[in-house]
Amino acid sequence: MAKKKKSIELRDKNLEFTDNGITYKLIRFKADNMTVDVLRFENGKKIDEYNIPFAHLPKKIKKVIKPN
């Protein structure tokens, strides 16, 4: 039986990046499907909670999370 991988909470690390005027704050990394839950902000106002693939993160963020 395969092990279920745990999700990693990222709120306490205060990781964020900006892309096209939208700021993404990382909430948690889900290792089982390699996705990251983020909060999206535009002009300081919360837009929504969003899920993006790990591969779409900037390299400097990927180095901090280290999924392996």
HELIX and SHEET records of a PDB file:
HELIX    1   1 ARG A   11  LYS A   13  5                                   3    
HELIX    2   2 PHE A   54  HIS A   56  5                                   3    
HELIX    3   3 LYS A   59  ILE A   65  1                                   7    
SHEET    1   A 3 SER A   7  GLU A   9  0                                        
SHEET    2   A 3 ILE A  22  LYS A  30 -1                                        
SHEET    3   A 3 GLU A  16  ASP A  19 -1                                        
SHEET    1   B 4 SER A   7  GLU A   9  0                                        
SHEET    2   B 4 ILE A  22  LYS A  30 -1                                        
SHEET    3   B 4 THR A  35  GLU A  42 -1                                        
SHEET    4   B 4 LYS A  45  PRO A  53 -1                                        
END                                                                             
